[in-house]
């Protein structure tokens, strides 16, 4: 289990290799990579600034990762979330889950992303061609996605 909060970009293949190297019990590795889009509501995005409170963000990401490891038989997990100013096409987040079976790896990756979208303390501000959009509001559909994970 590892969580990183960083300004720098990451290399997906390097992260997968680091997680799975030497573990022959892994039968599936699932990755999710979130990217900065170039459009929102028919307006072009110039850049996106992600702000966070480091200690709070790390604690929450570690909590989400630990919960995924309790719910599924995982051999390993990796979460990277970037902060700072990013432009369209930049990578924002990486979630990697490894398990002996694909179903656990897929479900754990979805679980982690659903919780990151709604519970991780990051604030996003988009700069649009027509001016700042302000802080990005939470979406009802992201909250609804959490319902399937309630025990």
trRosetta pair geometry for C-beta under 8 A, 3 or more apart (Angstrom, degrees):
i j d omega theta_ij theta_ji phi_ij phi_ji
1 62 7.7 88 152 -141 122 75
1 65 5.3 129 -156 145 111 127
1 66 7.0 50 -151 -79 160 63
1 69 6.3 -53 -79 -51 126 149
1 76 7.1 -155 -58 -152 44 59
1 77 5.3 15 -113 56 69 97
2 77 7.5 -177 32 95 56 65
2 78 5.3 -1 63 -118 95 74
2 79 7.4 -170 98 34 54 64
3 58 6.2 139 111 -148 130 71
3 61 4.4 136 -148 118 141 121
3 62 5.3 -111 3 -71 150 72
3 65 6.0 -141 -62 -16 110 150
3 79 4.8 -6 -115 67 76 103
3 80 7.8 165 -162 -82 45 39
3 81 8.0 -6 -170 9 89 97
4 10 7.8 128 82 -85 139 135
4 79 7.3 179 29 96 62 59
4 80 4.7 -8 65 -115 104 79
4 81 7.5 174 91 29 58 57
5 52 6.7 -118 -155 84 136 151
5 54 6.2 177 88 -134 154 79
5 57 5.7 87 -92 109 147 128
5 58 6.0 -96 -12 -74 128 86
5 61 7.4 172 -59 7 98 154
5 80 8.0 169 -82 -159 25 55
5 81 5.6 -18 -110 71 70 89
5 82 7.8 140 -163 -111 52 19
5 83 6.3 21 180 -9 94 116
6 10 7.4 105 70 -58 135 102
6 80 6.6 -32 28 -163 111 99
6 81 7.9 136 27 78 63 43
6 82 6.0 -45 80 -110 65 66
6 83 7.5 164 84 24 18 80
7 82 6.5 80 -135 -159 22 88
7 83 6.2 -57 -86 71 65 71
7 84 4.4 62 -132 -23 94 144
8 82 7.6 -134 66 -120 28 107
9 82 7.4 -2 -97 -93 42 143
9 90 7.1 -118 -97 -156 106 89
9 91 6.0 96 -144 46 88 110
10 14 7.5 -137 175 64 77 112
10 15 6.1 33 164 -45 120 129
10 80 5.0 56 -39 123 161 167
10 82 7.8 -145 -11 -62 102 108
10 91 6.5 -100 44 99 85 144
10 94 5.7 -94 79 -5 144 145
11 14 3.9 58 90 12 112 117
11 15 6.6 167 87 -15 59 85
12 15 5.8 -60 -151 36 31 110
12 16 6.4 29 155 -18 67 105
12 31 6.3 81 -162 -176 114 159
12 33 6.3 -52 -92 -72 129 136
12 91 8.0 -163 -54 -114 100 158
12 94 6.5 -168 -105 -126 81 134
13 16 5.8 -53 -147 36 32 110
13 17 6.3 32 155 -18 66 107
14 17 5.8 -56 -148 38 29 111
14 18 6.3 29 155 -20 64 108
15 18 5.8 -54 -146 36 30 112
15 19 6.4 26 157 -17 63 109
15 78 5.5 177 179 126 109 157
15 80 7.0 -98 -109 -16 149 132
15 94 6.2 71 81 140 173 150
15 96 5.8 178 134 -22 112 151
16 19 5.9 -63 -151 38 29 108
16 20 6.0 -8 167 8 68 117
16 29 5.7 92 -148 156 105 151
16 31 6.6 -63 -79 -63 111 131
16 96 6.0 -160 -92 -137 67 143
17 20 6.5 -75 -134 51 23 89
17 21 5.4 41 170 -51 66 108
18 21 6.3 -30 -125 6 18 117
18 78 7.6 92 85 -87 107 151
19 29 7.1 128 93 -130 124 123
19 76 4.7 169 -171 119 94 139
19 77 7.7 -76 -141 139 131 1
19 78 5.1 -104 -78 -26 130 127
19 96 5.5 -165 -14 120 167 136
19 98 5.6 167 142 -20 116 137
20 23 5.7 -109 -161 50 51 105
20 26 5.1 -104 -139 61 99 167
20 29 5.6 -59 -64 -76 139 137
20 75 7.8 66 -114 104 69 128
20 76 7.0 -156 -75 49 54 140
20 98 5.5 178 -86 -114 92 151
23 26 4.8 68 109 -17 106 108
23 75 5.5 139 162 168 148 135
23 76 7.0 171 10 -16 169 125
23 98 7.2 88 89 140 143 143
25 75 5.9 166 93 -102 104 137
25 100 5.5 -53 163 -88 82 102
26 29 6.4 31 169 -57 128 90
26 75 5.0 -123 -83 56 89 159
26 76 7.5 -34 -88 21 127 105
26 98 4.7 -29 -130 178 125 113
26 99 7.0 99 -136 70 71 13
26 100 6.6 -117 -121 -88 26 47
27 99 7.1 -40 50 106 81 59
27 100 4.7 50 9 -175 109 46
27 101 5.8 16 70 -77 128 35
27 102 7.1 -88 112 -42 96 69
28 98 7.0 170 91 -148 54 51
28 99 5.6 -12 62 63 99 78
28 100 7.4 42 18 124 86 13
28 101 6.1 3 8 145 127 17
28 102 3.9 166 -102 -88 158 62
28 104 7.6 139 64 59 129 80
28 105 4.3 -150 111 12 113 149
28 106 7.7 -49 151 -30 142 79
29 96 6.5 -7 -173 -169 97 97
29 97 7.3 167 -153 85 51 45
29 98 4.8 -13 -103 -100 79 86
29 105 6.6 -139 -124 -156 15 150
30 96 7.3 162 84 -152 49 48
30 97 5.1 -7 57 58 97 93
30 98 7.9 -176 21 -77 64 40
30 102 7.3 106 -55 -154 111 72
30 105 4.1 147 -2 144 112 103
30 106 5.3 161 -89 -82 161 51
30 108 7.6 141 56 64 129 88
30 109 4.5 -111 111 -26 123 148
31 94 6.8 -25 -163 -163 101 88
31 95 6.9 153 -156 83 50 56
31 96 5.0 -12 -102 -101 82 77
31 109 7.4 -161 -121 -128 8 143
32 93 7.5 -5 111 110 93 98
32 94 7.3 158 83 -153 56 41
32 95 4.5 6 50 51 101 103
32 109 5.3 144 -17 175 114 115
32 112 7.9 175 37 79 133 108
32 113 5.5 -44 99 -67 165 135
33 91 5.7 -53 -173 -135 109 108
33 93 7.1 169 -152 87 42 56
33 94 5.4 -5 -105 -103 76 75
34 91 7.2 104 77 -163 52 62
34 92 4.5 -53 101 62 101 106
34 93 4.1 26 34 45 117 97
34 94 7.8 -136 21 -61 74 38
34 113 7.8 149 -53 -135 117 112
35 88 8.0 53 154 -167 97 53
35 89 6.4 -22 -174 -147 118 22
35 90 6.8 152 -154 80 72 36
35 91 5.9 -48 -99 -102 70 47
35 92 6.5 166 -111 2 15 92
36 45 6.9 -141 166 114 99 144
36 47 7.8 -11 -178 -151 154 47
36 48 5.2 -165 -131 21 120 128
36 86 4.9 -179 -46 121 145 114
36 87 6.4 162 87 114 151 22
36 88 5.0 -128 112 -108 100 36
36 89 6.4 -32 65 27 91 29
36 90 4.9 26 12 51 120 85
36 92 6.1 118 -51 -49 75 109
37 40 6.6 115 89 -60 125 80
37 45 6.3 97 94 16 71 143
37 88 6.3 -31 130 -128 23 96
38 44 6.3 -22 162 -146 82 75
38 45 5.6 -154 -160 44 31 94
38 88 3.7 57 -86 -143 78 153
38 89 7.3 25 -59 -36 101 79
39 42 6.7 3 -175 -111 114 17
39 43 6.7 145 -155 71 69 35
39 44 6.0 -41 -98 -100 70 46
39 45 6.5 -143 -74 -5 16 91
40 43 5.9 -29 69 61 69 88
40 45 5.8 69 -2 -58 100 109
40 126 6.2 10 17 164 152 172
40 128 7.1 -100 53 -94 106 117
40 133 6.9 -21 88 -75 139 165
43 128 4.6 14 142 -159 127 131
43 129 6.3 -152 -175 35 88 92
43 130 5.8 -75 -143 12 129 114
43 133 7.6 150 85 -77 145 118
44 128 6.6 126 77 -159 50 73
44 129 4.6 46 63 -23 102 120
45 48 6.4 -2 -180 -50 130 93
45 88 5.7 130 82 -64 105 107
45 126 5.4 -71 -129 -164 106 113
45 127 7.2 96 -165 71 66 54
45 128 6.0 -53 -104 -101 48 65
46 87 7.5 -57 154 -128 46 86
46 127 4.4 -58 61 105 110 99
46 128 6.5 160 -1 -127 91 11
46 129 6.3 135 -49 -68 101 55
47 85 5.3 22 161 -177 135 98
47 86 6.4 159 -164 81 85 36
47 87 5.0 -49 -106 -93 85 65
47 88 7.9 -114 -97 -20 44 66
47 126 7.7 178 94 -151 39 53
47 127 5.0 16 53 42 76 114
48 85 7.3 160 82 -151 38 55
48 86 5.3 -21 63 64 89 89
48 87 7.8 163 19 -93 74 21
48 92 7.9 -26 89 -92 137 124
48 124 5.8 -10 -175 -164 109 101
48 125 7.0 157 -158 78 59 43
48 126 5.1 -23 -103 -101 83 69
48 127 7.4 -153 -76 16 35 73
49 84 7.1 -75 -143 157 69 28
49 85 4.8 -25 -96 -95 81 75
49 86 7.7 161 -90 18 32 67
49 124 7.2 153 79 -153 49 49
49 125 4.8 -11 57 58 98 97
49 127 7.5 61 -12 -22 97 100
50 82 6.6 103 56 106 146 71
50 83 4.6 -124 100 -132 101 58
50 84 6.5 0 54 35 85 32
50 86 6.9 18 -2 3 107 112
50 92 7.0 126 -45 -145 152 105
50 122 5.4 -12 -167 -174 102 115
50 123 7.2 147 -156 73 51 45
50 124 5.5 -16 -99 -98 72 75
51 83 6.6 80 -113 -161 21 113
51 122 7.1 147 74 -161 41 62
51 123 4.7 -20 61 61 95 99
51 124 8.0 -173 21 -74 70 30
51 125 7.6 28 -3 -1 106 105
52 56 7.5 -153 174 72 85 94
52 57 4.2 21 175 -54 129 148
52 81 7.8 89 -53 119 160 124
52 83 5.2 -103 13 -99 111 139
52 121 6.0 114 -145 107 84 79
52 122 4.8 -34 -82 -104 103 69
52 123 7.1 173 -75 16 50 74
53 56 4.2 33 91 30 111 118
53 57 6.1 156 70 -21 55 91
53 121 5.9 -30 36 121 95 133
54 57 5.9 -62 -139 38 23 108
54 58 6.1 19 167 -16 64 109
55 58 6.0 -55 -145 37 27 109
55 59 6.3 27 157 -19 62 109
56 59 5.9 -58 -149 37 28 111
56 60 6.4 22 157 -15 64 110
56 121 4.9 -19 122 50 116 153
57 60 6.0 -60 -148 39 28 107
57 61 6.3 25 158 -15 66 108
57 81 7.2 -127 171 81 122 139
57 120 6.3 49 -144 -173 81 87
57 121 5.2 -121 -82 65 73 90
57 122 6.5 69 -116 -63 123 78
58 61 5.9 -58 -145 39 29 107
58 62 6.2 27 157 -17 65 110
59 62 5.9 -60 -148 40 27 110
59 63 6.3 30 153 -22 64 107
60 63 5.5 -51 -147 33 32 114
60 64 6.4 33 155 -18 65 104
60 119 6.0 -165 -175 137 123 94
60 120 5.4 158 112 -117 129 55
60 121 5.9 129 7 0 154 92
61 64 5.8 -52 -147 36 32 111
61 65 6.3 32 154 -17 65 108
61 79 5.4 -163 -176 106 115 145
61 81 6.5 -140 -94 2 144 130
61 116 7.3 37 -111 -106 84 94
61 120 6.1 43 -71 -116 82 111
62 65 5.6 -54 -144 40 31 112
62 66 6.2 34 156 -21 65 106
63 66 5.8 -55 -146 36 29 111
63 67 6.4 30 154 -20 63 105
64 67 5.8 -55 -151 34 30 112
64 68 6.7 31 152 -19 63 103
64 79 7.6 78 85 -68 113 166
64 112 5.8 107 147 -135 112 70
64 115 4.5 173 -132 110 123 139
64 116 6.5 130 148 -63 171 70
64 119 6.6 153 -75 82 122 130
64 120 7.3 -48 -17 -68 150 92
65 68 5.8 -53 -152 33 33 112
65 69 6.5 29 152 -16 64 107
65 77 5.3 173 -154 107 101 142
65 79 5.7 -125 -75 -6 120 130
65 112 6.7 38 -91 -118 59 117
66 69 5.6 -58 -151 39 33 111
66 70 6.6 37 150 -22 66 102
67 70 5.6 -51 -150 31 35 113
67 71 6.4 26 156 -15 67 109
67 111 7.7 -133 109 149 101 126
67 115 7.7 114 67 -61 136 172
68 71 5.9 -62 -146 40 31 106
68 72 6.2 -24 174 28 69 107
68 74 6.7 35 132 -21 93 151
68 77 6.2 106 91 -93 130 157
68 97 7.2 -104 156 -108 138 125
68 108 4.5 96 -173 -156 112 95
68 111 5.3 154 -105 93 98 126
68 112 5.3 -12 -65 -65 149 95
69 72 7.2 -73 -123 59 23 72
69 74 5.3 -93 -116 46 70 123
69 77 6.3 -115 -65 -5 101 134
69 108 7.9 64 -68 -142 43 133
71 108 7.1 163 81 -101 104 86
71 111 6.9 -161 70 -148 150 175
72 97 7.8 26 91 -173 144 134
72 99 6.5 -64 149 -92 113 143
72 104 4.2 146 -171 -162 115 96
72 105 7.8 167 152 -62 146 30
72 107 6.1 162 -84 84 140 108
72 108 4.4 -109 39 -66 153 113
72 111 7.9 175 -15 19 125 147
73 99 6.0 102 95 -147 72 110
73 100 6.8 -29 116 24 116 101
73 101 7.7 51 72 30 112 100
73 104 5.5 -56 53 -139 73 163
74 77 5.8 21 153 -46 150 97
74 97 5.9 -80 -130 -164 124 93
74 98 6.5 97 -169 72 83 54
74 99 5.1 -70 -114 -81 53 92
74 104 6.4 -161 -73 146 68 117
74 105 7.3 116 -115 -93 88 64
74 108 5.7 84 -75 -97 127 173
75 98 4.6 -65 66 112 100 100
75 99 5.8 165 1 -104 87 32
75 100 6.7 108 -41 -42 117 69
76 96 7.7 -9 115 115 95 99
76 97 7.6 169 92 -154 55 39
76 98 4.4 13 53 46 89 118
77 95 7.7 -25 -166 -167 92 77
77 96 6.7 156 -158 87 44 64
77 97 5.4 -4 -108 -107 82 68
77 98 7.3 -152 -69 22 43 75
77 108 7.1 -113 -96 149 118 131
77 112 7.3 165 -159 -77 129 151
78 94 6.9 -19 116 118 99 104
78 95 7.4 158 85 -156 61 34
78 96 4.1 7 51 50 103 109
79 93 7.6 -20 -166 -167 79 94
79 94 7.1 166 -151 88 35 64
79 95 5.6 3 -107 -107 76 71
79 96 7.9 -153 -65 27 41 67
79 112 6.6 -145 -89 -179 120 135
79 116 7.5 -175 -151 -85 128 133
80 93 6.7 166 88 -153 62 47
80 94 4.3 18 46 46 102 103
81 92 7.2 -1 -150 153 64 72
81 93 5.0 -2 -108 -109 71 90
81 116 7.1 -172 -85 -154 129 125
81 120 6.7 -166 -103 177 167 153
81 122 6.8 -128 166 -63 135 143
82 86 6.6 87 111 -65 133 133
82 90 7.7 -103 83 148 161 113
82 91 6.9 112 -10 106 139 73
82 92 5.5 -125 45 -152 106 43
82 93 7.0 -132 14 -67 79 50
83 122 7.1 -145 -98 -131 96 109
86 90 3.9 -140 -169 78 105 148
86 92 6.4 -165 54 -87 174 82
87 90 5.5 102 55 -20 56 116
91 94 6.7 18 171 -52 126 96
93 113 7.8 131 119 -118 139 87
93 116 6.5 126 -157 152 157 153
95 109 5.3 136 120 -146 120 82
95 112 4.9 159 -145 99 140 134
95 113 5.7 -120 3 -62 158 88
95 116 7.4 -142 -66 -15 128 150
96 109 7.7 -18 -139 -103 14 110
97 104 7.7 -139 148 126 125 73
97 105 4.6 164 108 -152 103 70
97 106 7.9 -154 73 -43 132 16
97 108 4.3 154 -142 91 157 117
97 109 4.6 -133 9 -59 126 86
97 112 7.1 175 -57 -1 119 138
98 105 6.3 6 -123 -111 16 118
99 102 7.4 171 72 -80 108 15
99 104 4.0 -151 175 87 171 116
99 105 4.3 -151 22 -55 107 86
99 108 7.1 134 -40 10 130 138
100 104 7.6 36 49 41 64 136
101 104 5.3 83 74 11 89 104
101 105 7.2 -168 96 -5 45 93
102 105 5.5 -65 -149 42 38 111
102 106 5.9 35 159 -20 75 107
103 106 5.9 -55 -145 38 28 108
103 107 6.1 21 161 -13 65 111
104 107 6.1 -59 -141 42 27 106
104 108 6.0 25 162 -18 64 112
105 108 6.0 -57 -142 38 24 109
105 109 6.4 25 158 -19 61 108
106 109 6.0 -61 -152 35 27 109
106 110 6.5 23 155 -15 65 107
107 110 5.8 -56 -149 38 33 110
107 111 6.2 37 153 -22 66 107
108 111 5.5 -52 -145 36 32 116
108 112 6.3 33 156 -20 65 104
109 112 5.9 -53 -148 35 30 111
109 113 6.4 24 156 -14 64 108
110 113 5.9 -60 -147 40 30 107
110 114 6.1 31 157 -21 67 107
111 114 5.9 -56 -147 35 26 110
111 115 6.5 15 159 -9 62 110
111 149 5.7 120 -127 -111 92 135
112 115 6.1 -67 -153 43 28 104
112 116 6.1 30 153 -23 67 108
113 116 5.4 -51 -140 35 34 113
113 117 6.3 37 160 -23 65 103
114 117 6.1 -53 -152 31 27 112
114 118 6.9 -8 161 9 60 113
114 142 7.3 167 -152 -165 65 72
114 145 4.6 -142 -133 125 113 115
114 146 5.6 160 156 -82 115 62
114 149 6.5 164 90 -20 145 139
115 118 6.3 -77 -146 51 31 91
115 119 4.9 -26 -178 27 76 124
115 120 7.3 95 131 -33 70 86
115 146 7.0 94 -85 -109 63 102
115 149 7.6 -76 -56 74 99 169
116 119 7.0 -64 -98 53 15 79
116 120 4.6 7 -152 -14 60 131
117 120 7.6 51 -16 24 12 102
117 142 4.5 -130 132 -152 125 126
117 145 7.4 32 65 60 139 139
118 138 6.7 73 -127 -148 72 120
118 142 5.0 170 -67 140 99 108
118 143 5.8 126 -120 -87 138 58
118 145 7.7 -176 -28 62 131 101
118 146 5.9 -68 41 -51 161 129
123 135 5.9 -38 -175 -143 102 117
123 136 7.9 160 -174 43 55 82
124 135 6.9 116 75 -159 49 65
124 136 4.2 -12 83 25 105 125
125 132 6.7 -13 175 -157 105 110
125 133 7.4 172 -168 63 60 80
125 134 6.8 -89 -135 157 89 22
125 135 5.4 -48 -88 -96 83 54
125 136 6.9 -155 -88 -14 29 81
126 132 7.3 142 88 -156 53 60
126 133 4.5 8 71 31 101 124
126 136 6.2 74 -14 -62 102 105
127 131 7.9 -81 -157 172 66 25
127 132 5.6 -41 -112 -98 63 68
127 133 7.6 -152 -95 4 16 81
128 131 6.2 -1 68 62 90 35
128 132 6.9 133 22 -122 81 13
128 133 5.2 80 -17 -45 120 97
133 136 7.2 40 103 -79 121 71
138 142 6.4 -114 -174 61 82 128
138 143 6.8 67 153 -44 118 105
139 142 4.6 93 69 0 91 102
139 143 7.4 -162 98 -2 51 83
140 143 5.6 -57 -154 39 40 111
140 144 6.1 42 149 -23 71 106
141 144 5.4 -50 -144 36 35 116
141 145 6.6 47 152 -30 63 98
142 145 5.7 -44 -154 22 34 116
142 146 7.6 41 148 -24 58 95
143 146 5.9 -48 -167 19 40 115
143 147 8.0 56 141 -34 61 89
144 147 5.8 -30 -170 -1 48 118
145 148 6.9 -45 -177 18 47 105
146 149 5.8 -67 -166 38 53 110
146 150 7.3 71 143 -45 77 86
147 150 6.0 -33 -163 -5 43 114
